[in-house]
Amino acid sequence: MYEIFAKLLQLHGVTAYRVSKETGISQTTFSAWKNGISVPKQEKLEKIADYFDVSIDYLMGRDETVSDEDLELNAYLEELRTRPEMKMLFSLTKNATKQEVERAVKVIEALLGGD
């Protein structure tokens, strides 16, 4: 389970410390999971799954229906949500791939005189 948690941390660009603060799950708990000292309880699994917007089955490695590309796209979109000039993009991304979203971002940035 911890390997999937670590992958989600990386994809979302957050630290275990931040997840700890935002979910109320102690860093000691994360450390115990990482070191195989304990296993996550249901309520903590639910908090983490909700935090990363994945299923508990995915978090536990029992459900592979969420692809790495989907996770990367979600993390990328989450990052873009903080940029006001990108708000118009979200109505277009419902069924888009990460590459399509990246192209749309480049077009919007070019129109706005960005990079």
MOPAC internal coordinates of N, CA, C and O (Angstrom, degrees):
PM7 1SCF
backbone

  N    0.0000 0     0.00 0     0.00 0    0    0    0
  C    1.4459 1     0.00 0     0.00 0    1    0    0
  C    1.5197 1   110.39 1     0.00 0    2    1    0
  O    1.2310 1   120.19 1   139.28 1    3    2    1
  N    1.3402 1   117.25 1   -40.72 1    3    2    1
  C    1.4578 1   119.02 1  -176.15 1    5    3    2
  C    1.5297 1   112.09 1   -62.57 1    6    5    3
  O    1.2310 1   120.21 1   146.60 1    7    6    5
  N    1.3316 1   117.19 1   -33.40 1    7    6    5
  C    1.4617 1   119.68 1   179.73 1    9    7    6
  C    1.5268 1   110.93 1   -61.39 1   10    9    7
  O    1.2310 1   121.04 1   139.49 1   11   10    9
  N    1.3175 1   115.62 1   -40.51 1   11   10    9
  C    1.4692 1   119.98 1   178.44 1   13   11   10
  C    1.5227 1   109.88 1   -68.64 1   14   13   11
  O    1.2310 1   120.31 1   138.92 1   15   14   13
  N    1.3289 1   117.02 1   -41.08 1   15   14   13
  C    1.4635 1   121.74 1   176.22 1   17   15   14
  C    1.5308 1   109.90 1   -58.43 1   18   17   15
  O    1.2310 1   119.97 1   133.85 1   19   18   17
  N    1.3263 1   117.67 1   -46.15 1   19   18   17
  C    1.4667 1   121.65 1  -179.93 1   21   19   18
  C    1.5280 1   110.98 1   -62.48 1   22   21   19
  O    1.2310 1   120.70 1   141.08 1   23   22   21
  N    1.3275 1   116.26 1   -38.92 1   23   22   21
  C    1.4661 1   121.08 1   177.81 1   25   23   22
  C    1.5325 1   110.49 1   -63.80 1   26   25   23
  O    1.2310 1   120.63 1   138.24 1   27   26   25
  N    1.3283 1   116.39 1   -41.76 1   27   26   25
  C    1.4651 1   120.42 1   178.36 1   29   27   26
  C    1.5287 1   111.04 1   -65.18 1   30   29   27
  O    1.2310 1   120.48 1   141.35 1   31   30   29
  N    1.3251 1   116.69 1   -38.65 1   31   30   29
  C    1.4728 1   120.31 1   176.52 1   33   31   30
  C    1.5221 1   110.05 1   -57.86 1   34   33   31
  O    1.2310 1   121.23 1   132.52 1   35   34   33
  N    1.3257 1   115.26 1   -47.48 1   35   34   33
  C    1.4541 1   120.66 1  -178.30 1   37   35   34
  C    1.5296 1   111.16 1   -64.30 1   38   37   35
  O    1.2310 1   120.30 1   133.18 1   39   38   37
  N    1.3029 1   117.04 1   -46.82 1   39   38   37
  C    1.4671 1   120.74 1  -177.58 1   41   39   38
  C    1.5234 1   112.24 1   -63.56 1   42   41   39
  O    1.2310 1   120.92 1   144.96 1   43   42   41
  N    1.3232 1   115.85 1   -35.04 1   43   42   41
  C    1.4650 1   119.78 1  -178.50 1   45   43   42
  C    1.5231 1   112.77 1   -91.18 1   46   45   43
  O    1.2310 1   120.77 1   175.63 1   47   46   45
  N    1.3154 1   116.13 1    -4.37 1   47   46   45
  C    1.4613 1   120.18 1   178.19 1   49   47   46
  C    1.5159 1   113.10 1    64.68 1   50   49   47
  O    1.2310 1   120.39 1  -143.56 1   51   50   49
  N    1.3178 1   116.86 1    36.44 1   51   50   49
  C    1.4646 1   120.85 1   178.51 1   53   51   50
  C    1.5244 1   109.37 1  -122.24 1   54   53   51
  O    1.2310 1   121.17 1   -16.99 1   55   54   53
  N    1.3087 1   115.37 1   163.01 1   55   54   53
  C    1.4580 1   121.25 1   178.07 1   57   55   54
  C    1.5222 1   109.98 1  -102.53 1   58   57   55
  O    1.2310 1   121.23 1   -18.66 1   59   58   57
  N    1.3229 1   115.25 1   161.34 1   59   58   57
  C    1.4634 1   119.81 1   175.44 1   61   59   58
  C    1.5243 1   109.25 1   -61.66 1   62   61   59
  O    1.2310 1   120.36 1   146.28 1   63   62   61
  N    1.3317 1   116.91 1   -33.72 1   63   62   61
  C    1.4656 1   120.89 1   177.69 1   65   63   62
  C    1.5327 1   110.73 1   -59.60 1   66   65   63
  O    1.2310 1   120.83 1   133.70 1   67   66   65
  N    1.3225 1   116.02 1   -46.30 1   67   66   65
  C    1.4730 1   119.74 1   179.96 1   69   67   66
  C    1.5294 1   110.79 1   -63.93 1   70   69   67
  O    1.2310 1   120.33 1   135.54 1   71   70   69
  N    1.3306 1   116.98 1   -44.46 1   71   70   69
  C    1.4660 1   120.43 1   178.33 1   73   71   70
  C    1.5293 1   109.32 1   -60.86 1   74   73   71
  O    1.2310 1   120.77 1   139.72 1   75   74   73
  N    1.3208 1   116.14 1   -40.28 1   75   74   73
  C    1.4625 1   120.87 1   178.10 1   77   75   74
  C    1.5276 1   110.86 1   -58.48 1   78   77   75
  O    1.2310 1   120.99 1   131.25 1   79   78   77
  N    1.3163 1   115.72 1   -48.75 1   79   78   77
  C    1.4751 1   120.35 1  -178.92 1   81   79   78
  C    1.5302 1   111.95 1   -64.80 1   82   81   79
  O    1.2310 1   120.36 1   141.51 1   83   82   81
  N    1.3183 1   116.91 1   -38.49 1   83   82   81
  C    1.4601 1   120.68 1  -174.48 1   85   83   82
  C    1.5304 1   113.65 1   -84.35 1   86   85   83
  O    1.2310 1   120.20 1   161.66 1   87   86   85
  N    1.3336 1   117.23 1   -18.34 1   87   86   85
  C    1.4656 1   119.86 1   179.69 1   89   87   86
  C    1.5196 1   113.00 1  -109.55 1   90   89   87
  O    1.2310 1   120.69 1   162.91 1   91   90   89
  N    1.3354 1   116.29 1   -17.09 1   91   90   89
  C    1.4592 1   119.62 1  -176.62 1   93   91   90
  C    1.5214 1   113.69 1    82.29 1   94   93   91
  O    1.2310 1   120.40 1  -171.88 1   95   94   93
  N    1.3256 1   116.83 1     8.12 1   95   94   93
  C    1.4597 1   121.32 1   177.24 1   97   95   94
  C    1.5329 1   107.23 1   -90.00 1   98   97   95
  O    1.2310 1   120.25 1   -53.16 1   99   98   97
  N    1.3114 1   117.12 1   126.84 1   99   98   97
  C    1.4673 1   119.96 1  -174.56 1  101   99   98
  C    1.5223 1   112.03 1   -68.53 1  102  101   99
  O    1.2310 1   121.38 1   -27.56 1  103  102  101
  N    1.3240 1   114.97 1   152.44 1  103  102  101
  C    1.4605 1   119.97 1   176.25 1  105  103  102
  C    1.5239 1   110.52 1   -66.34 1  106  105  103
  O    1.2310 1   120.47 1   151.56 1  107  106  105
  N    1.3075 1   116.71 1   -28.44 1  107  106  105
  C    1.4613 1   120.97 1   176.42 1  109  107  106
  C    1.5269 1   109.79 1   -61.45 1  110  109  107
  O    1.2310 1   120.75 1   140.93 1  111  110  109
  N    1.3186 1   116.18 1   -39.07 1  111  110  109
  C    1.4666 1   120.97 1   177.94 1  113  111  110
  C    1.5240 1   110.12 1   -63.05 1  114  113  111
  O    1.2310 1   120.28 1   134.07 1  115  114  113
  N    1.3365 1   117.07 1   -45.93 1  115  114  113
  C    1.4624 1   120.28 1   178.25 1  117  115  114
  C    1.5280 1   110.48 1   -59.97 1  118  117  115
  O    1.2310 1   120.60 1   137.92 1  119  118  117
  N    1.3191 1   116.46 1   -42.08 1  119  118  117
  C    1.4654 1   121.54 1   179.14 1  121  119  118
  C    1.5245 1   111.31 1   -61.99 1  122  121  119
  O    1.2310 1   120.70 1   137.77 1  123  122  121
  N    1.3154 1   116.27 1   -42.23 1  123  122  121
  C    1.4697 1   120.71 1   178.79 1  125  123  122
  C    1.5233 1   110.81 1   -63.02 1  126  125  123
  O    1.2310 1   120.08 1   141.37 1  127  126  125
  N    1.3332 1   117.45 1   -38.63 1  127  126  125
  C    1.4643 1   120.95 1   177.11 1  129  127  126
  C    1.5275 1   109.88 1   -65.24 1  130  129  127
  O    1.2310 1   121.39 1   133.89 1  131  130  129
  N    1.3291 1   114.94 1   -46.11 1  131  130  129
  C    1.4636 1   120.28 1  -177.66 1  133  131  130
  C    1.5277 1   111.02 1   -59.42 1  134  133  131
  O    1.2310 1   120.78 1   139.57 1  135  134  133
  N    1.3166 1   116.12 1   -40.43 1  135  134  133
  C    1.4569 1   121.40 1  -176.64 1  137  135  134
  C    1.5260 1   113.74 1   -89.13 1  138  137  135
  O    1.2310 1   120.16 1  -176.07 1  139  138  137
  N    1.3295 1   117.30 1     3.93 1  139  138  137
  C    1.4561 1   121.38 1   177.77 1  141  139  138
  C    1.5201 1   114.25 1    71.74 1  142  141  139
  O    1.2310 1   120.45 1  -160.85 1  143  142  141
  N    1.3194 1   116.75 1    19.15 1  143  142  141
  C    1.4619 1   121.26 1  -179.98 1  145  143  142
  C    1.5264 1   111.17 1   -77.93 1  146  145  143
  O    1.2310 1   121.11 1   146.67 1  147  146  145
  N    1.3136 1   115.49 1   -33.33 1  147  146  145
  C    1.4668 1   119.80 1   178.32 1  149  147  146
  C    1.5160 1   109.50 1  -144.71 1  150  149  147
  O    1.2310 1   121.32 1   -10.69 1  151  150  149
  N    1.3178 1   115.08 1   169.31 1  151  150  149
  C    1.4617 1   121.19 1   175.84 1  153  151  150
  C    1.5244 1   108.12 1  -116.49 1  154  153  151
  O    1.2310 1   120.47 1   -28.96 1  155  154  153
  N    1.3221 1   116.71 1   151.04 1  155  154  153
  C    1.4628 1   120.07 1  -177.38 1  157  155  154
  C    1.5216 1   112.82 1   -65.16 1  158  157  155
  O    1.2310 1   120.97 1   -40.43 1  159  158  157
  N    1.3092 1   115.75 1   139.57 1  159  158  157
  C    1.4615 1   121.23 1   173.52 1  161  159  158
  C    1.5281 1   108.54 1   -82.87 1  162  161  159
  O    1.2310 1   121.01 1   -22.12 1  163  162  161
  N    1.3242 1   115.67 1   157.88 1  163  162  161
  C    1.4685 1   122.58 1  -176.11 1  165  163  162
  C    1.5277 1   112.76 1   -52.47 1  166  165  163
  O    1.2310 1   120.04 1   133.06 1  167  166  165
  N    1.3191 1   117.53 1   -46.94 1  167  166  165
  C    1.4778 1   119.82 1  -176.36 1  169  167  166
  C    1.5252 1   111.55 1   -63.51 1  170  169  167
  O    1.2310 1   120.53 1   145.54 1  171  170  169
  N    1.3210 1   116.60 1   -34.46 1  171  170  169
  C    1.4630 1   119.37 1   179.26 1  173  171  170
  C    1.5243 1   110.79 1   -76.02 1  174  173  171
  O    1.2310 1   120.69 1   143.45 1  175  174  173
  N    1.3115 1   116.28 1   -36.55 1  175  174  173
  C    1.4625 1   119.64 1   174.28 1  177  175  174
  C    1.5249 1   110.67 1   -59.69 1  178  177  175
  O    1.2310 1   120.78 1   137.70 1  179  178  177
  N    1.3221 1   116.11 1   -42.30 1  179  178  177
  C    1.4698 1   120.56 1   179.67 1  181  179  178
  C    1.5215 1   110.67 1   -62.01 1  182  181  179
  O    1.2310 1   120.19 1   137.18 1  183  182  181
  N    1.3253 1   117.24 1   -42.82 1  183  182  181
  C    1.4699 1   120.39 1   179.67 1  185  183  182
  C    1.5220 1   111.42 1   -62.55 1  186  185  183
  O    1.2310 1   120.94 1   136.40 1  187  186  185
  N    1.3243 1   115.80 1   -43.60 1  187  186  185
  C    1.4660 1   119.23 1  -179.38 1  189  187  186
  C    1.5246 1   110.82 1   -68.95 1  190  189  187
  O    1.2310 1   120.28 1   136.64 1  191  190  189
  N    1.3080 1   117.07 1   -43.36 1  191  190  189
  C    1.4698 1   120.51 1   178.48 1  193  191  190
  C    1.5252 1   109.94 1   -59.81 1  194  193  191
  O    1.2310 1   120.11 1   135.54 1  195  194  193
  N    1.3255 1   117.39 1   -44.46 1  195  194  193
  C    1.4705 1   121.07 1   177.54 1  197  195  194
  C    1.5255 1   111.05 1   -62.93 1  198  197  195
  O    1.2310 1   120.68 1   137.38 1  199  198  197
  N    1.3089 1   116.31 1   -42.62 1  199  198  197
  C    1.4672 1   121.29 1  -178.43 1  201  199  198
  C    1.5300 1   110.75 1   -58.33 1  202  201  199
  O    1.2310 1   120.68 1   135.50 1  203  202  201
  N    1.3274 1   116.31 1   -44.50 1  203  202  201
  C    1.4632 1   120.69 1  -177.47 1  205  203  202
  C    1.5276 1   113.28 1   -95.00 1  206  205  203
  O    1.2310 1   120.14 1  -179.79 1  207  206  205
  N    1.3241 1   117.33 1     0.21 1  207  206  205
  C    1.4548 1   122.52 1   179.54 1  209  207  206
  C    1.5326 1   111.91 1    57.83 1  210  209  207
  O    1.2310 1   121.38 1  -131.16 1  211  210  209
  N    1.3425 1   114.96 1    48.84 1  211  210  209
  C    1.4635 1   121.98 1   174.70 1  213  211  210
  C    1.5270 1   107.62 1  -129.52 1  214  213  211
  O    1.2310 1   120.70 1   -11.78 1  215  214  213
  N    1.3229 1   116.27 1   168.22 1  215  214  213
  C    1.4615 1   119.58 1   177.92 1  217  215  214
  C    1.5305 1   109.79 1   -82.47 1  218  217  215
  O    1.2310 1   120.91 1   -20.84 1  219  218  217
  N    1.3178 1   115.87 1   159.16 1  219  218  217
  C    1.4612 1   120.59 1   174.72 1  221  219  218
  C    1.5227 1   109.27 1   -63.61 1  222  221  219
  O    1.2310 1   120.32 1   141.41 1  223  222  221
  N    1.3287 1   116.99 1   -38.59 1  223  222  221
  C    1.4634 1   119.94 1   177.56 1  225  223  222
  C    1.5222 1   111.22 1   -58.98 1  226  225  223
  O    1.2310 1   120.20 1   138.87 1  227  226  225
  N    1.3302 1   117.22 1   -41.13 1  227  226  225
  C    1.4630 1   119.88 1   177.34 1  229  227  226
  C    1.5310 1   110.14 1   -63.72 1  230  229  227
  O    1.2310 1   121.01 1   133.53 1  231  230  229
  N    1.3097 1   115.67 1   -46.47 1  231  230  229
  C    1.4608 1   121.23 1  -179.19 1  233  231  230
  C    1.5233 1   111.54 1   -58.48 1  234  233  231
  O    1.2310 1   120.37 1   144.21 1  235  234  233
  N    1.3198 1   116.89 1   -35.79 1  235  234  233
  C    1.4586 1   121.62 1  -179.52 1  237  235  234
  C    1.5350 1   112.98 1   -87.13 1  238  237  235
  O    1.2310 1   120.32 1  -179.85 1  239  238  237
  N    1.3331 1   117.00 1     0.15 1  239  238  237
  C    1.4535 1   120.71 1   177.90 1  241  239  238
  C    1.5123 1   114.21 1    81.18 1  242  241  239
  O    1.2310 1   120.36 1  -164.52 1  243  242  241
  N    1.3272 1   116.92 1    15.48 1  243  242  241
  C    1.4661 1   120.29 1  -178.75 1  245  243  242
  C    1.5226 1   112.69 1   -97.92 1  246  245  243
  O    1.2310 1   120.03 1   171.98 1  247  246  245
  N    1.3103 1   117.56 1    -8.02 1  247  246  245
  C    1.4611 1   121.24 1  -176.17 1  249  247  246
  C    1.5207 1   108.88 1  -134.49 1  250  249  247
  O    1.2310 1   120.69 1   -64.09 1  251  250  249
  N    1.2923 1   116.28 1   115.91 1  251  250  249
  C    1.4573 1   121.49 1  -178.42 1  253  251  250
  C    1.5333 1   111.94 1  -101.35 1  254  253  251
  O    1.2310 1   119.90 1  -165.59 1  255  254  253
  N    1.3329 1   117.79 1    14.41 1  255  254  253
  C    1.4644 1   119.23 1  -175.83 1  257  255  254
  C    1.5206 1   112.18 1   -69.70 1  258  257  255
  O    1.2310 1   119.82 1   159.34 1  259  258  257
  N    1.3204 1   117.94 1   -20.66 1  259  258  257
  C    1.4616 1   120.83 1   176.43 1  261  259  258
  C    1.5174 1   106.85 1   -90.46 1  262  261  259
  O    1.2310 1   120.57 1   -63.99 1  263  262  261
  N    1.3153 1   116.51 1   116.01 1  263  262  261
  C    1.4613 1   119.70 1  -177.78 1  265  263  262
  C    1.5232 1   110.66 1   -84.41 1  266  265  263
  O    1.2310 1   121.01 1   -17.78 1  267  266  265
  N    1.3101 1   115.68 1   162.22 1  267  266  265
  C    1.4607 1   120.63 1   176.09 1  269  267  266
  C    1.5248 1   110.20 1   -59.35 1  270  269  267
  O    1.2310 1   120.95 1   142.67 1  271  270  269
  N    1.3310 1   115.79 1   -37.33 1  271  270  269
  C    1.4629 1   119.31 1   179.67 1  273  271  270
  C    1.5251 1   110.97 1   -64.16 1  274  273  271
  O    1.2310 1   120.19 1   139.42 1  275  274  273
  N    1.3334 1   117.24 1   -40.58 1  275  274  273
  C    1.4601 1   120.56 1   177.32 1  277  275  274
  C    1.5221 1   110.70 1   -61.70 1  278  277  275
  O    1.2310 1   120.79 1   136.81 1  279  278  277
  N    1.3239 1   116.09 1   -43.19 1  279  278  277
  C    1.4649 1   120.13 1   179.51 1  281  279  278
  C    1.5197 1   111.27 1   -64.68 1  282  281  279
  O    1.2310 1   120.72 1   138.19 1  283  282  281
  N    1.3289 1   116.22 1   -41.81 1  283  282  281
  C    1.4584 1   119.85 1   178.27 1  285  283  282
  C    1.5195 1   110.84 1   -63.27 1  286  285  283
  O    1.2310 1   120.68 1   137.99 1  287  286  285
  N    1.3237 1   116.30 1   -42.01 1  287  286  285
  C    1.4603 1   120.19 1   178.77 1  289  287  286
  C    1.5198 1   110.44 1   -62.33 1  290  289  287
  O    1.2310 1   120.05 1   134.62 1  291  290  289
  N    1.3274 1   117.51 1   -45.38 1  291  290  289
  C    1.4637 1   120.34 1   179.09 1  293  291  290
  C    1.5147 1   111.64 1   -60.62 1  294  293  291
  O    1.2310 1   120.16 1   138.01 1  295  294  293
  N    1.3250 1   117.31 1   -41.99 1  295  294  293
  C    1.4646 1   121.09 1   179.18 1  297  295  294
  C    1.5330 1   109.94 1   -64.88 1  298  297  295
  O    1.2310 1   120.46 1   137.94 1  299  298  297
  N    1.3161 1   116.72 1   -42.06 1  299  298  297
  C    1.4618 1   121.40 1   179.41 1  301  299  298
  C    1.5207 1   111.04 1   -64.03 1  302  301  299
  O    1.2310 1   120.51 1   136.33 1  303  302  301
  N    1.3268 1   116.64 1   -43.67 1  303  302  301
  C    1.4609 1   120.63 1   178.81 1  305  303  302
  C    1.5267 1   111.20 1   -64.60 1  306  305  303
  O    1.2310 1   120.81 1   141.81 1  307  306  305
  N    1.3065 1   116.05 1   -38.19 1  307  306  305
  C    1.4676 1   120.09 1   178.45 1  309  307  306
  C    1.5241 1   110.06 1   -61.23 1  310  309  307
  O    1.2310 1   120.87 1   138.88 1  311  310  309
  N    1.3161 1   115.94 1   -41.12 1  311  310  309
  C    1.4623 1   120.72 1   177.50 1  313  311  310
  C    1.5289 1   110.63 1   -63.40 1  314  313  311
  O    1.2310 1   120.84 1   138.04 1  315  314  313
  N    1.3281 1   116.01 1   -41.96 1  315  314  313
  C    1.4685 1   120.07 1  -178.26 1  317  315  314
  C    1.5301 1   112.31 1   -68.49 1  318  317  315
  O    1.2310 1   120.38 1   151.72 1  319  318  317
  N    1.3266 1   116.87 1   -28.28 1  319  318  317
  C    1.4733 1   120.04 1  -178.43 1  321  319  318
  C    1.5261 1   112.77 1   -59.26 1  322  321  319
  O    1.2310 1   120.59 1   157.85 1  323  322  321
  N    1.3176 1   116.48 1   -22.15 1  323  322  321
  C    1.4590 1   119.95 1  -179.78 1  325  323  322
  C    1.5225 1   112.32 1   -81.57 1  326  325  323
  O    1.2310 1   120.50 1   171.93 1  327  326  325
  N    1.3150 1   116.65 1    -8.07 1  327  326  325
  C    1.4632 1   121.00 1  -178.57 1  329  327  326
  C    1.5224 1   109.88 1  -100.92 1  330  329  327
  O    1.2310 1   119.71 1   -69.42 1  331  330  329
  N    1.3345 1   118.16 1   110.58 1  331  330  329
  C    1.4667 1   121.27 1  -175.81 1  333  331  330
  C    1.5223 1   114.28 1   -55.21 1  334  333  331
  O    1.2310 1   120.03 1   144.83 1  335  334  333
  N    1.3247 1   117.54 1   -35.17 1  335  334  333
  C    1.4623 1   119.72 1  -177.22 1  337  335  334
  C    1.5213 1   112.57 1   -71.45 1  338  337  335
  O    1.2310 1   120.28 1   171.19 1  339  338  337
  N    1.3219 1   117.06 1    -8.81 1  339  338  337
  C    1.4541 1   121.18 1  -178.39 1  341  339  338
  C    1.5296 1   113.50 1  -100.21 1  342  341  339
  O    1.2310 1   119.62 1  -179.78 1  343  342  341
  N    1.3177 1   118.33 1     0.22 1  343  342  341
  C    1.4606 1   120.90 1  -176.67 1  345  343  342
  C    1.5254 1   113.21 1   -57.19 1  346  345  343
  O    1.2310 1   119.96 1   143.36 1  347  346  345
  N    1.3231 1   117.68 1   -36.64 1  347  346  345
  C    1.4668 1   120.51 1  -179.07 1  349  347  346
  C    1.5210 1   111.88 1   -65.15 1  350  349  347
  O    1.2310 1   120.68 1   160.03 1  351  350  349
  N    1.3037 1   116.31 1   -19.97 1  351  350  349
  C    1.4487 1   121.29 1  -178.09 1  353  351  350
  C    1.5252 1   113.35 1   -67.50 1  354  353  351
  O    1.2310 1   119.99 1   149.34 1  355  354  353
  N    1.3100 1   117.62 1   -30.66 1  355  354  353
  C    1.4583 1   120.13 1  -169.69 1  357  355  354
  C    1.5191 1   114.82 1   -67.35 1  358  357  355
  O    1.2310 1   119.70 1   153.51 1  359  358  357
  N    1.3014 1   118.18 1   -26.49 1  359  358  357
  C    1.4579 1   118.37 1   176.00 1  361  359  358
  C    1.5300 1   111.08 1   -72.31 1  362  361  359
  O    1.2310 1   120.55 1   161.86 1  363  362  361
  N    1.3170 1   116.56 1   -18.14 1  363  362  361
  C    1.4594 1   121.16 1  -178.70 1  365  363  362
  C    1.5224 1   113.87 1   -92.87 1  366  365  363
  O    1.2310 1   119.86 1   169.20 1  367  366  365
  N    1.3244 1   117.88 1   -10.80 1  367  366  365
  C    1.4632 1   120.38 1  -169.78 1  369  367  366
  C    1.5169 1   115.25 1   -99.30 1  370  369  367
  O    1.2310 1   119.67 1  -175.75 1  371  370  369
  N    1.2872 1   118.24 1     4.25 1  371  370  369
  C    1.4636 1   120.03 1  -174.38 1  373  371  370
  C    1.5258 1   113.04 1   -53.81 1  374  373  371
  O    1.2310 1   119.99 1   134.53 1  375  374  373
  N    1.3164 1   117.62 1   -45.47 1  375  374  373
  C    1.4639 1   120.83 1  -178.50 1  377  375  374
  C    1.5191 1   112.70 1  -118.75 1  378  377  375
  O    1.2310 1   120.35 1  -157.70 1  379  378  377
  N    1.3262 1   116.94 1    22.30 1  379  378  377
  C    1.4593 1   120.96 1  -176.11 1  381  379  378
  C    1.5232 1   111.70 1   -86.56 1  382  381  379
  O    1.2310 1   121.46 1   -23.26 1  383  382  381
  N    1.3332 1   114.82 1   156.74 1  383  382  381
  C    1.4573 1   120.24 1   172.49 1  385  383  382
  C    1.5243 1   108.03 1   -87.48 1  386  385  383
  O    1.2310 1   120.71 1   -11.65 1  387  386  385
  N    1.3221 1   116.25 1   168.35 1  387  386  385
  C    1.4657 1   119.93 1   178.98 1  389  387  386
  C    1.5300 1   110.37 1   -61.20 1  390  389  387
  O    1.2310 1   120.28 1   139.86 1  391  390  389
  N    1.3298 1   117.06 1   -40.14 1  391  390  389
  C    1.4654 1   120.32 1  -179.90 1  393  391  390
  C    1.5360 1   111.16 1   -63.54 1  394  393  391
  O    1.2310 1   120.29 1   139.78 1  395  394  393
  N    1.3132 1   117.05 1   -40.22 1  395  394  393
  C    1.4674 1   120.40 1   178.28 1  397  395  394
  C    1.5253 1   110.79 1   -64.94 1  398  397  395
  O    1.2310 1   120.43 1   140.02 1  399  398  397
  N    1.3055 1   116.78 1   -39.98 1  399  398  397
  C    1.4650 1   120.24 1   178.11 1  401  399  398
  C    1.5230 1   110.01 1   -65.32 1  402  401  399
  O    1.2310 1   120.47 1   136.11 1  403  402  401
  N    1.3217 1   116.71 1   -43.89 1  403  402  401
  C    1.4682 1   119.99 1   179.43 1  405  403  402
  C    1.5312 1   111.09 1   -60.33 1  406  405  403
  O    1.2310 1   120.56 1   139.13 1  407  406  405
  N    1.3358 1   116.53 1   -40.87 1  407  406  405
  C    1.4676 1   120.00 1   177.30 1  409  407  406
  C    1.5284 1   110.72 1   -62.88 1  410  409  407
  O    1.2310 1   120.42 1   136.74 1  411  410  409
  N    1.3328 1   116.80 1   -43.26 1  411  410  409
  C    1.4677 1   120.76 1   179.48 1  413  411  410
  C    1.5261 1   110.58 1   -62.56 1  414  413  411
  O    1.2310 1   120.43 1   139.26 1  415  414  413
  N    1.3124 1   116.78 1   -40.74 1  415  414  413
  C    1.4752 1   120.61 1   178.66 1  417  415  414
  C    1.5231 1   110.02 1   -61.79 1  418  417  415
  O    1.2310 1   120.56 1   136.13 1  419  418  417
  N    1.3342 1   116.53 1   -43.87 1  419  418  417
  C    1.4711 1   120.04 1   179.57 1  421  419  418
  C    1.5222 1   111.02 1   -61.16 1  422  421  419
  O    1.2310 1   120.46 1   138.71 1  423  422  421
  N    1.3231 1   116.73 1   -41.29 1  423  422  421
  C    1.4703 1   120.35 1   178.85 1  425  423  422
  C    1.5244 1   109.92 1   -63.38 1  426  425  423
  O    1.2310 1   120.41 1   133.22 1  427  426  425
  N    1.3231 1   116.82 1   -46.78 1  427  426  425
  C    1.4721 1   120.24 1  -179.55 1  429  427  426
  C    1.5279 1   109.96 1   -62.07 1  430  429  427
  O    1.2310 1   120.41 1   134.75 1  431  430  429
  N    1.3372 1   116.82 1   -45.25 1  431  430  429
  C    1.4687 1   119.91 1   179.05 1  433  431  430
  C    1.5211 1   111.52 1   -60.74 1  434  433  431
  O    1.2310 1   120.21 1   139.77 1  435  434  433
  N    1.3337 1   117.21 1   -40.23 1  435  434  433
  C    1.4643 1   120.50 1   179.20 1  437  435  434
  C    1.5242 1   110.24 1   -64.56 1  438  437  435
  O    1.2310 1   120.68 1   138.12 1  439  438  437
  N    1.3285 1   116.30 1   -41.88 1  439  438  437
  C    1.4646 1   119.73 1   178.56 1  441  439  438
  C    1.5316 1   111.96 1   -63.76 1  442  441  439
  O    1.2310 1   121.07 1   147.71 1  443  442  441
  N    1.3294 1   115.55 1   -32.29 1  443  442  441
  C    1.4663 1   120.02 1  -179.37 1  445  443  442
  C    1.5145 1   112.10 1   -88.19 1  446  445  443
  O    1.2310 1   120.28 1   179.50 1  447  446  445
  N    1.3327 1   117.07 1    -0.50 1  447  446  445
  C    1.4601 1   120.65 1   179.59 1  449  447  446
  C    1.5080 1   113.22 1    81.91 1  450  449  447
  O    1.2310 1   120.50 1  -158.48 1  451  450  449
  N    1.3309 1   116.64 1    21.52 1  451  450  449
  C    1.4679 1   121.64 1   179.31 1  453  451  450
  C    1.4994 1   111.06 1   -80.11 1  454  453  451
  O    1.2310 1   121.55 1    15.73 1  455  454  453
  N    1.3320 1   114.64 1  -164.27 1  455  454  453
  C    1.4727 1   122.21 1  -176.81 1  457  455  454
  C    1.4916 1   112.15 1   -54.92 1  458  457  455
  O    1.2310 1   120.10 1   180.00 1  459  458  457

